[in-house]
Every structure is written in C-alpha cells, then in structure tokens.
C-alpha cells in the first residue's frame, strides 16, 4: 500500500493510494505538444527489404505510419487512466540508419487542451515500431525495439521540457 506522502507525489493515486483519474477540470486550455522517439534494429537483409521497397508486404513504412497515428488517437483506450484527447496533429516519421541497420521512429502530437500529449506521442512510436516488427517478423524474428522515450514537451503549467542527450 502506498503512503499518503507518496500518493501526493503521484498524480494518478488519491490520498488513500488508490488508482485515480486526474481531474483536469480547472486546468487552463493551452497549446500542448510532445515528441517521442524509438528504434527498431534488424538484420541486413530485412533492412534492405524495407528500405528498397522490395518487401513482399509492400510499403511497410506507410502501414506503420497509419498504425502510429491511429494508436495516438486511441491512447485512452489502451492506457487505463489516460484522458481521451482531441488531438489536432499527429505525425509519425521514419529515419533509416544503414550503418546500424535500424529505423528511428519519431512522433509529434499536438492539441489545445487541459492535459499533455506525452502518452499519445509514446504510443504512436510504440505501435509504429510494433507494426514494423509485425510486418517483418517472418524475415527477422530477432528484431529489437528499443530506446522509446519522450524527447520534448511544451505547454501547460510546466512549460517546456527537453530530454537530456
């Protein structure tokens, strides 16, 4: 059981240490943005298949982009205490790294609202990486998803935040 002191520090716990959806009713409506990134590493053959467009399943990046955007929009269905948000922008991008045989997935989520969009940005990256894995697992079941994190957040009472390098 969580103590009252610990519960005060964790916004998703009430004074009794019980799970609680944060009340954002009194928070100001502000422009809020978050960016996140993640990586998926693979063998050389799989990397060549997806970067040259020769994968038999077609454009895996297009499918993963749509999956990431959909996931951000459905974040509150996946994360139990996450607020449903009216996102005004979701962007998912891919950068290939031929030296390390990996793809960097980045996302940007934006809205005007009463709570931040970090979870949506993280969910977009995670699901885009999972979709790449799903579409390529027959060619490379040893792929690794790693390094998923928030890069930046802006807006709200806490203002701007950026991850350290």
C-alpha positions in Angstrom: 0.0 0.0 0.0 1.2 3.5 -0.8 1.6 6.0 2.0 -0.2 9.3 1.9 3.1 11.1 1.3 3.9 9.0 -1.8 0.3 9.3 -3.1 0.6 13.1 -3.1 3.7 12.9 -5.4 1.9 10.5 -7.9 -1.0 12.3 -9.5 -2.7 9.0 -10.5 -3.1 8.0 -6.9 -5.6 9.5 -4.5 -4.9 10.3 -0.8 -5.5 6.6 0.0 -3.1 5.3 -2.6 -5.8 4.1 -4.9 -5.8 4.5 -8.7 -7.4 7.7 -9.7 -8.0 9.6 -13.0 -6.6 13.1 -12.5 -9.3 15.8 -12.5 -8.2 18.4 -15.1 -11.4 20.5 -15.0 -9.7 23.6 -13.5 -6.6 23.4 -15.7 -6.1 26.0 -18.4 -6.6 25.2 -22.0 -3.2 25.7 -23.6 -1.4 24.6 -26.7 0.5 21.4 -25.9 3.0 19.4 -27.9 5.1 16.3 -27.3 7.6 14.5 -29.4 8.9 10.9 -28.8 11.2 8.5 -30.5 12.0 4.8 -30.6 14.2 2.5 -32.6 13.9 -0.9 -34.3 17.0 -2.8 -35.2 17.1 -5.6 -37.7 19.4 -7.8 -39.8 20.9 -6.5 -43.0 18.5 -8.5 -45.3 15.4 -7.1 -43.6 16.8 -3.6 -43.6 17.4 -3.8 -47.3 13.9 -5.2 -48.0 12.2 -2.3 -46.3 14.5 0.5 -47.4 14.4 -0.6 -51.1 10.6 -1.2 -51.1 11.1 -4.8 -52.0 9.2 -6.3 -49.0 6.5 -8.6 -50.3 4.0 -6.9 -48.0 4.5 -3.6 -49.7 5.3 -0.2 -48.1 5.8 -1.2 -44.5 6.5 2.4 -43.6 3.1 3.6 -44.9 1.3 0.9 -42.8 3.4 1.7 -39.7 2.7 5.4 -40.1 -1.0 4.9 -40.2 -0.8 2.5 -37.3 1.1 5.0 -35.2 -1.4 7.8 -36.0 -4.3 5.5 -35.1 -2.7 4.5 -31.9 -2.2 8.0 -30.7 -5.9 8.7 -31.3 -6.8 5.6 -29.3 -4.3 6.1 -26.4 -7.0 6.5 -23.7 -8.4 3.1 -24.8 -5.1 1.5 -24.1 -3.8 3.3 -21.0 -6.4 3.0 -18.2 -6.1 6.4 -16.6 -5.2 8.4 -19.7 -7.7 11.2 -20.7 -9.4 10.9 -24.1 -8.0 13.8 -26.0 -9.0 15.7 -29.2 -5.7 15.7 -31.0 -5.2 18.4 -33.6 -2.0 16.9 -35.1 -0.3 13.5 -35.1 2.8 13.0 -37.2 4.9 9.8 -37.5 8.3 9.8 -39.3 11.0 7.3 -40.1 14.7 7.8 -40.5 16.8 4.9 -41.7 20.3 4.2 -40.4 22.1 1.9 -42.8 25.3 1.8 -40.6 23.4 0.4 -37.6 20.6 -1.4 -39.6 17.9 0.4 -37.7 15.0 2.6 -38.2 14.3 5.6 -35.9 10.6 6.3 -35.4 9.7 9.8 -34.3 6.3 11.2 -33.5 4.8 14.6 -32.8 1.4 15.1 -31.1 -0.3 18.4 -30.6 -3.6 19.8 -29.3 -5.1 22.7 -27.4 -6.3 21.2 -24.1 -6.0 20.7 -20.4 -3.5 17.9 -20.3 -0.3 16.9 -22.1 0.2 14.6 -25.0 3.3 12.6 -24.0 1.4 9.4 -23.7 0.0 9.8 -27.2 3.4 10.5 -28.6 4.9 7.5 -26.9 2.0 5.3 -28.0 2.4 6.4 -31.6 6.1 5.5 -31.6 5.5 2.2 -29.8 2.7 1.0 -32.1 4.6 2.1 -35.3 7.6 0.1 -34.1 5.4 -2.9 -33.3 3.8 -2.7 -36.7 7.2 -2.7 -38.4 8.1 -5.8 -36.3 4.8 -7.5 -37.2 5.2 -6.9 -40.9 8.9 -8.1 -40.9 8.9 -10.8 -38.3 8.9 -13.7 -40.8 12.1 -12.3 -42.3 13.7 -11.4 -39.0 12.2 -12.7 -35.7 15.2 -11.3 -33.8 14.5 -7.6 -34.4 14.8 -5.4 -31.4 12.6 -2.4 -30.4 14.5 -0.1 -28.0 15.1 3.5 -26.9 11.5 4.6 -26.6 11.3 7.9 -24.8 9.8 11.4 -24.7 12.1 13.9 -26.4 10.2 17.2 -25.7 7.0 18.5 -24.2 5.6 22.0 -24.4 2.7 23.8 -22.9 0.7 23.8 -19.7 1.9 24.9 -16.3 5.2 23.2 -16.5 6.1 24.9 -19.8 8.9 23.4 -21.9 10.9 20.3 -21.2 13.6 18.5 -23.2 15.3 15.2 -22.7 19.0 15.3 -22.0 21.1 13.7 -24.7 
